[in-house]
Amino acid sequence: MLVCGLLLAIGPALAEEPGFEPEGWAYKMAAELLSPFCPGRTLAECPSPNAESLRLWIITQEAAGRSRADVEEELYARYGDDIRSAPRAEGFGLTAYVLPILAFVGGGGFLAWFLKRHTGGDDDDDQPPPPAVADLDPELLRQVDEDLGG
């Protein structure tokens, strides 16, 4: 009973400690990497026995004191960049980050131009002014008045 009380008192303090990870980086890494054995699934979701042994290898590497960066580099060397869940933000992989931004900005500019053009906008200079009534033929004006009953 006393042990349970101590754990309840100390638990929140440990959780608030910076750098405290209850599961460690190995579990997070397995959730972030794509499985080389189950296309389209993360390593954590893959039910393959090979994926299970790779997850255990990652946990073992963490327990042995290796850094996450070292383990990631070894996995990328072994399985290639296909296990990355997101492309690198360098070289050709940078286009995966830049193209959506360019498409958004370009689409917004096109939409603004289109709406301004088709809603009339402030460009009334393109249309010729309507003819003045004084410029019309007096005979024509008289016929219009007769036809309208005026």
HULIN-V583384 format. One record per backbone hydrogen bond with DSSP energy under -1.0 kcal/mol. NH is the residue of the N-H (numbers start at 1). CO is the residue of the C=O. Records with the same first field share a line. If there is no record, write none. Layout:
NH: CO  CO
This chain:
5: 1
6: 2
7: 3
8: 4
9: 5
10: 6
11: 7
14: 10
15: 11
16: 12
20: 17
29: 25
30: 26
31: 27
32: 28
33: 29
34: 83
35: 41
41: 38
43: 33
44: 30
46: 42
52: 48
53: 49
54: 50
55: 51
56: 52
57: 53
58: 54
59: 55
60: 56
61: 57
62: 58
63: 59
64: 60
65: 62
66: 61
71: 67
72: 68
73: 69
74: 70
75: 71
76: 72
77: 73
78: 74
79: 75
80: 76
83: 80
84: 81
90: 88
93: 90
94: 91
95: 92
96: 93
97: 94
98: 94
99: 95
102: 98
103: 99
104: 100
105: 101
106: 102
107: 103
108: 104
109: 105
110: 106
111: 107
112: 108
113: 109
114: 110
115: 111
116: 112
117: 113
118: 114
119: 115
124: 122
136: 133
141: 137
142: 138
143: 139
144: 140
145: 141
146: 142
147: 143
148: 144
150: 145
